[in-house]
Structure formats: structure tokens, C-alpha cells
Amino acid sequence: MTAAAPGTAGKLAALYGLRPQPLYGPAGAVVYDALSRHDLSELSEVLRLALESAGPILELAAGSGRLTIPLAARGHEVVALDNSFALLDLLRSRDERIRVIEADMSRFAFDETFALIVLGTSSVCLLDRAQRATLFGLVVDHLRPDGVFYVSGMDIAATLTPRTRATERVAMVQDGATVLTLLQHFDGRRGVRTTSVLTETVDDHVTVGRELFTSEVQLLDSGELTAELALAGLTVVEQRRGKPGEQVPYQLVCRHA
């Protein structure tokens, strides 16, 4: 199901007669890759944990390889799992050494265990509570006794939750002949972030194509996530937090309780 485009993105959709498409769908894969592949956030922490882990690494919701490829480039054995064939196809084309598995991150099974399991890019927010419980159970089953589970998420700013009006942030990225306008819409009362991306393809200074892609996620409070991890048998041993803003990124490092 495609999320509706709220705020400015909705007005642009009406102005240009655009039907929003899912950002994580087949057509949105190239757009998502263009936005994410140069993002270095979380990378230093994941590389540090990999260096301290002796054994294979499983990355869940690996996408087109923003974290996976740097891990493999440093000689780590990495299994990349994602449910998007289009994103995994991009990953395969960039590094054939990586073992790629197309599967849902809340439904997987391996005959091996891992020294490090990574779930980055706040992808845990894509799951509901029941799916997260299933996922964490699978993590416990596939994590070595001395293994580490890394998960990142987003807290929504406390100052937003009582507001009746949403907050927006806009950024632009150029990818070849395509200009991508990223619109982040924060509904604090609902605890929801809607990401909309307007793509405009330019040929000889003329816009020849426009598309709109959207994705809605429920921002997951770090305290709630910590409690869910504890119920699954995982203890948070390290926590890092980003700069204050509408969304505050956090990184949790977990071990078996």
C-alpha cells in the first residue's frame, strides 16, 4: 500500500497530476539508492563492531549495500538479506563476493549463526510490534553466544508530540540528469514520519519527466525498543544518540542477556 503524500508533497502531486508510488517498490529502488548510497551515517560504528567480531556478518534490510559493500571491502564475510529484488540486484552488480538472500527480515532461517547481525538505516521502524517480536526472536536464534546485534532507529522530538501542526524539512540531491527533492514530514501527534521524493529528469534544461515516491514509518522510541529487545532476551550494552532535531537518530549495540 502506497502512503499518501502529506503537506507540500501532496500539493506537488496535485499540481503535477502525480500518483504517489512506494519508495521501497521496484520503481523506487533507483531513487532510494540515489538518496542513500553516499550516506556515511552509522558506517564507522558498524565497521568498528565488525572489526571486533570474529566471524560472519548478517545484514538485514541491506538494500543496495550502503553498509554491506564497505564491510565486504574490508575482508569480512557478509550475508546481505532484503526483500527487494531490485535493490539486491544493484548490490549484486557492485560486489559479487557478497552472498545475497531475498527474504523478509522478519522471516528468515539459516543453518549457521553470526558473530554480528546488523539492522541499520532505522529499518526496524518499517515493522509493527508483532513483526519486531518475531524478528528479535530470529536474531536471538542466529546470534552466536558472544555475538553482537546492532540496530538503529529514530526518536521523534518531544517538542513535536503536543503540536497540532506537522513540521517539514526539504533537501535536494542531484543524481546525473535527475534532481531529487526530499520532503520529510513529521506528524508528532501520531509519531509518524512520511518521506516523499519528487524526481525531475532534465534534458537540455527542460524537465522531461516527474515522479513522486513516498514511504511512511512509525518512529520507534528508543526506550520502547530497548524494552522489546529485553523481552526477546537481548540486553543493550551501548547506546549512541545523534544531534537533536525533529528526529533523533540512535544506535543500540546488544548482546544475549
C-alpha positions in Angstrom: 0.0 0.0 0.0 1.4 3.4 -1.0 1.4 6.1 1.7 -0.4 9.3 0.9 1.7 12.3 0.3 1.1 14.9 3.0 1.9 18.6 3.2 4.0 20.1 0.4 4.4 16.7 -1.3 0.7 16.4 -1.6 0.4 19.8 -3.1 3.1 19.0 -5.6 1.3 15.7 -6.5 -1.9 17.7 -7.1 -0.1 20.4 -9.1 1.6 18.0 -11.5 -1.1 15.3 -11.5 1.2 12.7 -10.0 0.2 9.4 -8.4 2.5 8.6 -5.4 4.4 5.3 -5.8 6.0 3.3 -3.0 9.6 4.3 -2.3 10.5 0.7 -1.5 8.8 -0.7 -4.6 10.5 -1.8 -7.8 10.3 1.6 -9.4 11.5 3.4 -6.3 14.7 1.2 -5.9 16.9 3.5 -8.1 15.5 6.6 -6.3 16.2 5.1 -2.8 19.7 4.1 -3.9 20.5 7.6 -5.2 19.4 9.0 -1.8 21.2 6.5 0.4 24.4 5.2 -1.2 26.5 8.2 -0.3 25.2 8.3 3.3 28.0 7.6 5.7 25.9 7.7 8.9 26.3 4.6 11.1 29.1 3.3 8.9 32.0 4.0 11.4 30.1 2.3 14.2 29.3 -0.8 12.1 32.8 -1.1 10.9 34.1 -0.9 14.5 31.8 -3.7 15.6 32.8 -5.8 12.6 36.5 -5.4 13.4 35.8 -6.6 17.0 33.7 -9.6 15.8 35.4 -12.8 14.7 33.0 -14.5 12.3 30.5 -14.0 9.6 28.1 -11.0 9.5 24.4 -10.9 8.6 23.0 -7.6 7.4 19.2 -7.4 7.5 17.4 -4.9 5.2 20.7 -4.5 3.4 19.2 -2.6 0.4 21.7 -1.7 -2.3 24.7 -2.1 0.0 25.3 1.2 1.7 26.8 -0.7 4.7 27.3 -4.1 3.1 29.9 -3.1 0.5 32.3 -1.3 2.9 32.1 -4.4 5.2 33.0 -6.7 2.3 35.7 -4.4 1.0 37.5 -4.8 4.4 37.5 -8.6 4.0 34.5 -9.5 6.2 32.3 -12.4 5.2 28.8 -10.8 4.7 25.4 -12.2 4.0 23.0 -9.5 2.8 19.3 -10.0 3.2 16.5 -7.8 1.8 13.0 -8.3 0.4 13.6 -6.0 -2.6 14.9 -7.9 -5.6 15.6 -4.5 -7.4 17.8 -3.3 -4.6 19.6 -6.6 -4.2 20.2 -6.6 -8.0 22.0 -3.3 -7.6 24.1 -4.8 -4.8 25.0 -7.9 -6.8 26.2 -5.7 -9.7 28.5 -3.8 -7.4 30.1 -6.7 -5.4 29.8 -10.3 -6.5 31.6 -11.5 -3.3 28.6 -10.8 -1.1 26.1 -13.6 -0.5 22.7 -12.1 -1.3 19.4 -13.5 0.1 16.0 -12.2 -1.0 13.8 -12.6 2.1 11.7 -10.7 4.6 13.7 -9.6 7.6 11.1 -11.0 10.0 11.0 -14.4 8.2 14.4 -15.9 7.6 16.3 -19.1 8.6 19.9 -20.1 8.2 21.8 -23.2 9.2 24.5 -21.0 10.7 25.0 -18.4 13.4 26.6 -15.0 13.1 29.1 -13.0 15.1 27.4 -9.7 14.1 23.9 -9.1 12.9 23.2 -5.6 11.6 19.9 -3.8 11.1 20.7 -0.3 10.2 19.2 2.8 8.5 16.3 2.8 11.0 14.8 -0.1 9.1 13.3 -1.6 12.3 10.7 1.2 12.1 9.3 -0.5 9.0 7.9 -3.3 11.2 5.0 -3.3 13.5 5.3 -4.6 17.1 4.4 -8.2 16.3 6.8 -8.3 13.4 9.6 -6.9 15.6 9.0 -9.5 18.2 9.4 -12.3 15.6 12.5 -10.6 14.2 14.2 -10.3 17.6 13.4 -14.0 18.2 15.2 -14.9 15.0 18.1 -12.6 15.9 18.5 -14.5 19.2 18.4 -17.8 17.4 21.0 -16.8 14.8 23.4 -14.8 17.0 26.5 -16.6 18.4 26.8 -16.7 22.2 29.3 -13.9 22.2 27.8 -12.2 19.2 26.5 -8.6 18.8 23.3 -7.3 17.4 23.4 -3.7 16.1 20.1 -1.8 15.5 19.4 1.8 14.7 16.2 3.9 14.9 14.7 7.3 15.3 13.2 9.0 18.3 10.7 11.8 17.5 11.5 15.0 19.3 9.5 15.5 22.5 8.7 19.1 21.4 6.7 17.8 18.4 4.4 15.5 20.1 1.9 18.1 21.5 1.8 20.1 18.3 -1.3 20.1 16.1 0.6 21.2 13.1 3.2 19.0 11.4 6.8 20.0 10.7 8.6 19.6 7.3 12.2 19.6 6.1 13.2 19.8 2.5 16.5 18.8 0.8 17.7 18.4 -2.8 20.1 16.0 -4.4 21.3 15.8 -8.0 21.9 12.4 -9.5 23.1 12.7 -13.0 20.3 14.2 -15.1 17.8 13.8 -12.2 17.0 16.2 -9.4 15.5 14.6 -6.3 13.6 16.8 -3.8 13.4 15.0 -0.5 10.5 16.1 1.7 10.4 14.9 5.3 7.0 15.4 7.0 6.8 14.9 10.8 3.5 14.3 12.4 4.4 14.5 16.1 1.0 13.6 17.4 0.9 10.4 15.5 4.7 9.7 15.9 4.9 9.3 12.1 7.5 10.4 9.5 6.5 10.4 5.9 9.3 10.6 3.3 8.4 11.8 -0.1 10.8 12.1 -3.0 9.9 14.2 -6.1 12.2 13.2 -9.0 12.5 15.5 -12.0 14.5 14.4 -15.0 16.1 17.2 -17.0 17.2 17.1 -20.7 18.8 20.2 -22.2 17.4 22.4 -19.4 13.9 21.1 -19.9 12.1 18.9 -17.4 11.0 15.8 -19.3 9.7 13.6 -16.5 8.4 13.8 -13.0 7.5 11.0 -10.4 6.7 11.0 -6.8 7.6 8.3 -4.3 6.5 8.0 -0.7 7.1 5.9 2.5 5.5 6.2 5.9 7.1 4.9 9.1 6.1 5.0 12.8 9.1 6.4 14.6 10.1 3.9 17.3 11.0 5.3 20.7 14.4 4.0 21.9 13.0 3.2 25.3 10.2 1.1 23.8 12.7 -0.7 21.5 15.0 -1.4 24.5 12.1 -3.0 26.4 11.1 -5.1 23.4 14.7 -6.3 23.0 14.8 -7.3 26.7 11.7 -9.4 26.3 13.4 -11.2 23.4 16.5 -11.9 25.6 18.8 -9.2 24.3 20.5 -6.6 26.5 21.6 -3.1 25.3 25.2 -2.7 26.2 25.9 0.5 24.3 23.8 3.4 23.1 24.7 6.3 20.9 22.5 9.3 20.1 22.6 11.8 17.3 22.1 15.6 17.3 18.7 16.9 18.4 16.1 17.6 15.7 12.7 16.6 14.6 14.1 13.0 14.5 16.9 12.0 16.8 18.9 9.0 15.5 20.0 6.4 17.9 22.2 3.3 17.7 21.9 0.3 20.0 24.5 -2.4 20.5 23.0 -5.6 22.0 24.2 -8.9 23.4 22.5 -12.0 24.7 21.0 -11.4 28.1 
